[in-house]
Amino acid sequence: MISLLLLSFGVPGGCPGAYFLVDPEKTETVKADYGKIGDRKVAVLVWADRSTLDEYSQAGRQVCRAVTYYMKKNLPKAQFVSPREVAALQDGSGLDWQSMSNQEIGKELKCDLLLRLDLLEFTTRASDTIELRKARISATVNVYDCSPDRGLDAVYEKEIRITHPSGSLPAVADMSEEDLLHDAVERFAEETARCFYDHEVKLKGRRQW
C-alpha cells in the first residue's frame, strides 16, 4: 500500500498547490501533556456558574462522570474518586466547598490529585447564529497536587474548547437537546482525558506551498 503520495495542480515542478496524501491507516503517537498521574488517586471536580446550572442543572455531574470514565478507561494504574462521592461533597455534605482551597477539597475527597474543571461555556446555541443548534463546551482544566508539602499553584493547566458538530456539518435539527449535549460532553471528556495519557492519532495530509 502506498503510504505517501504527492499531487500537484497545474504548476511545473509541483511546488505551489502541492498536497501530501497519507495512508488513512497510518497513525502517530501523541505524548501526554501531563503524564505524571501514575498510580495516584484522582478526583474530578467540576464548577459551573449559577446561570449555567439554572439552564442545565446536571452540567457539572455530566462532565464529571464522563471525564472520570475516560480517564479511568485509559489510566488503569490510577485510582479515582467516584463521581457520586464528588457530588456528595458538592451537594450533600453541608460544606461550602466553593470557599475551600483546592488542597482542602482534595483532603476531604482523600485524593492525591484534584482535577478541577471550571466551565466557561455549556450550551446548545451556536455563538454566531442563535437559531442554529450547535453544542459548545469549554473549560479551564487545572490539576492540583494535594500533598501537604505542595504549594497552592496548579501543576498543570490548559483550556479546552469543543464545538459539536464541528466543521460545516448541517444543523442537528432532528436531535434532541439531551442527545446533542450527551454527544458533546462525550467528545469534551475524551479530549480532556487525552491530556493525561499517550495516544494514537491518524496522520493527516499536509499542504505545501
C-alpha positions as CSV (number, residue, x, y, z in Angstrom):
1,M,0.0,0.0,0.0
2,I,1.3,3.4,-0.9
3,S,1.7,5.5,2.3
4,L,2.7,8.8,0.7
5,L,1.5,10.4,-2.5
6,L,2.4,13.8,-3.9
7,L,-0.1,15.6,-6.1
8,S,0.4,18.9,-7.8
9,F,-2.1,21.1,-9.7
10,G,-1.0,22.8,-12.8
11,V,2.3,24.2,-11.6
12,P,5.6,22.9,-13.1
13,G,7.8,21.4,-10.5
14,G,4.9,20.5,-8.3
15,C,5.5,23.2,-5.6
16,P,2.6,25.6,-5.2
17,G,-0.7,23.8,-4.6
18,A,1.0,20.5,-3.7
19,Y,-0.6,18.0,-1.3
20,F,0.9,15.1,0.6
21,L,-1.8,12.4,1.0
22,V,-1.1,10.0,3.8
23,D,-2.3,6.4,4.2
24,P,-5.5,6.7,6.2
25,E,-4.4,3.8,8.4
26,K,-1.2,5.4,9.4
27,T,-1.0,6.9,12.9
28,E,1.4,8.7,15.2
29,T,1.8,8.8,18.9
30,V,1.0,11.9,20.8
31,K,2.6,12.2,24.2
32,A,0.5,13.2,27.3
33,D,0.6,16.8,28.2
34,Y,0.8,15.7,31.8
35,G,1.9,12.1,32.2
36,K,2.6,12.0,35.9
37,I,-0.6,10.6,37.3
38,G,0.8,7.0,37.7
39,D,-1.0,5.1,40.4
40,R,-2.1,8.1,42.4
41,K,-5.8,8.8,43.3
42,V,-7.6,11.5,41.3
43,A,-10.8,13.4,42.0
44,V,-12.5,15.1,39.1
45,L,-14.4,18.2,40.3
46,V,-16.5,20.5,38.0
47,W,-17.5,24.1,38.8
48,A,-20.3,25.8,36.8
49,D,-21.8,29.3,37.4
50,R,-25.4,29.8,38.5
51,S,-26.7,30.8,35.1
52,T,-25.4,27.5,33.6
53,L,-26.9,25.4,36.4
54,D,-30.2,27.2,36.1
55,E,-30.4,26.1,32.5
56,Y,-28.6,22.8,32.7
57,S,-28.8,21.6,36.3
58,Q,-26.8,18.4,35.6
59,A,-24.0,20.0,33.7
60,G,-21.4,19.5,36.4
61,R,-22.4,15.9,37.1
62,Q,-22.5,15.0,33.4
63,V,-19.0,16.3,32.8
64,C,-17.6,14.8,36.0
65,R,-18.9,11.3,35.1
66,A,-17.7,11.4,31.5
67,V,-14.2,12.7,32.3
68,T,-13.8,10.2,35.1
69,Y,-14.9,7.4,32.8
70,Y,-12.4,8.2,30.0
71,M,-9.6,8.8,32.4
72,K,-10.3,5.5,34.3
73,K,-10.5,3.6,31.0
74,N,-7.1,4.8,29.8
75,L,-5.2,5.1,33.0
76,P,-5.6,1.6,34.5
77,K,-3.0,2.1,37.2
78,A,-4.6,5.2,38.7
79,Q,-7.4,5.3,41.2
80,F,-10.4,7.6,41.0
81,V,-12.8,9.1,43.5
82,S,-16.3,8.1,42.3
83,P,-18.5,10.9,40.8
84,R,-21.0,10.0,43.4
85,E,-18.6,10.9,46.2
86,V,-17.7,14.2,44.5
87,A,-21.4,15.1,44.1
88,A,-22.0,14.3,47.8
89,L,-19.3,16.8,48.7
90,Q,-20.7,19.5,46.4
91,D,-24.4,19.0,47.2
92,G,-25.0,16.9,50.3
93,S,-22.1,17.5,52.7
94,G,-23.3,20.8,54.2
95,L,-19.8,22.2,53.4
96,D,-19.3,25.4,51.4
97,W,-16.9,23.7,49.0
98,Q,-16.6,26.8,46.9
99,S,-15.0,28.7,49.7
100,M,-12.5,25.8,50.3
101,S,-9.0,25.7,48.9
102,N,-8.2,23.1,46.3
103,Q,-5.9,21.4,48.8
104,E,-8.8,21.3,51.4
105,I,-11.1,19.8,48.8
106,G,-8.5,17.2,48.0
107,K,-8.2,16.3,51.7
108,E,-11.9,16.0,52.0
109,L,-12.1,13.7,49.0
110,K,-9.0,11.7,50.2
111,C,-7.2,12.1,46.8
112,D,-3.6,12.8,45.7
113,L,-4.6,14.9,42.8
114,L,-7.5,17.2,42.2
115,L,-8.5,17.7,38.5
116,R,-10.7,20.8,38.5
117,L,-12.7,21.9,35.5
118,D,-14.3,25.3,35.6
119,L,-16.9,25.5,32.9
120,L,-16.8,28.7,30.8
121,E,-19.4,27.6,28.2
122,F,-22.0,24.8,28.3
123,T,-24.8,25.5,25.7
124,T,-26.5,24.2,22.6
125,R,-26.6,27.6,20.8
126,A,-24.0,28.5,18.2
127,S,-22.0,31.6,19.0
128,D,-22.6,33.3,15.7
129,T,-26.2,32.2,14.8
130,I,-28.6,31.9,17.8
131,E,-31.1,29.8,15.8
132,L,-28.5,27.2,14.9
133,R,-28.3,24.4,17.3
134,K,-24.7,23.5,17.9
135,A,-23.3,22.5,21.3
136,R,-20.4,24.4,22.8
137,I,-18.4,23.3,25.9
138,S,-15.3,25.0,27.2
139,A,-13.5,24.9,30.5
140,T,-10.2,25.6,32.2
141,V,-8.5,22.4,33.3
142,N,-6.2,22.6,36.3
143,V,-4.5,19.8,38.2
144,Y,-3.6,20.4,41.9
145,D,-1.2,18.2,43.9
146,C,-3.0,17.8,47.3
147,S,0.1,16.7,49.2
148,P,0.5,18.8,52.4
149,D,4.0,20.0,51.4
150,R,3.0,21.2,47.9
151,G,2.1,24.8,47.0
152,L,-1.2,26.2,46.0
153,D,-0.4,26.6,42.3
154,A,-1.7,24.1,39.7
155,V,0.9,21.6,38.5
156,Y,-0.9,21.5,35.1
157,E,-3.3,23.9,33.3
158,K,-5.0,24.1,30.0
159,E,-8.1,25.5,28.4
160,I,-10.2,23.1,26.3
161,R,-13.0,24.1,23.8
162,I,-15.1,21.9,21.6
163,T,-18.0,22.6,19.2
164,H,-20.3,19.8,18.2
165,P,-21.0,19.1,15.5
166,S,-17.7,20.5,14.2
167,G,-16.9,21.9,10.8
168,S,-19.6,22.7,8.3
169,L,-22.0,19.9,9.2
170,P,-25.7,20.8,8.9
171,A,-27.7,21.8,11.9
172,V,-28.8,18.9,14.0
173,A,-32.5,19.6,13.7
174,D,-33.5,16.0,14.3
175,M,-31.5,15.5,17.5
176,S,-33.0,16.2,21.0
177,E,-31.1,18.7,23.1
178,E,-30.4,15.8,25.5
179,D,-28.7,13.8,22.8
180,L,-26.8,16.8,21.4
181,L,-25.4,17.6,24.8
182,H,-24.6,14.0,25.6
183,D,-22.5,13.7,22.4
184,A,-20.8,17.0,23.1
185,V,-19.9,16.0,26.7
186,E,-18.5,12.7,25.5
187,R,-16.3,14.5,23.0
188,F,-15.2,17.0,25.5
189,A,-14.4,14.3,28.1
190,E,-12.3,12.3,25.6
191,E,-10.3,15.4,24.6
192,T,-9.7,16.3,28.3
193,A,-8.7,12.7,29.3
194,R,-6.2,12.6,26.4
195,C,-4.2,15.3,28.1
196,F,-3.1,12.7,30.6
197,Y,-2.0,9.6,28.6
198,D,-0.1,8.9,25.4
199,H,-2.5,8.2,22.5
200,E,-2.6,7.5,18.8
201,V,-4.0,9.9,16.2
202,K,-4.4,9.5,12.5
203,L,-1.9,11.3,10.3
204,K,-3.4,14.0,8.1
205,G,-2.2,15.1,4.6
206,R,-0.1,18.2,4.6
207,R,-0.3,21.1,2.1
208,Q,2.9,22.6,0.9
209,W,3.1,26.0,-0.9
